[in-house]
Amino acid sequence: MKTRTFQLYSDPGHSWVKVPKDFLRQIIGKDWRKVFTHFSYERGDHVYLEEDEDAYRFHNWCLANGIEPVIRPSTSRCINLSRIRRYSPLQPIGD
């Protein structure tokens, strides 16, 4: 099984896995947005999958495609609310 590393960002209340949108299209398909909830966020070419339901779904999609996701925690410690919370909530339609 291949591995691929993804960054985990956290604040005192929550965590998100940063994933390129192109990678989601590759492993899920063009309707990848329908797989995830509005509790995740997006900015530019990346989505930030919330740690509970969406990150779990992402992990399963990776495994189904022969990829072992390696989640690497960010080295920076956010003691306040993360700026990720100000990004756009993930929409069920889009690019």
ABEGO torsion letter per residue (X at the ends): XBBBBBBBBBBAABBBBBBBAAAAAAAAEAAAAAABBAABBBBEABBBBBABAAAAAAAAAAAAAGBBBBBBBBABBBABBBAAAABBBBBABEX
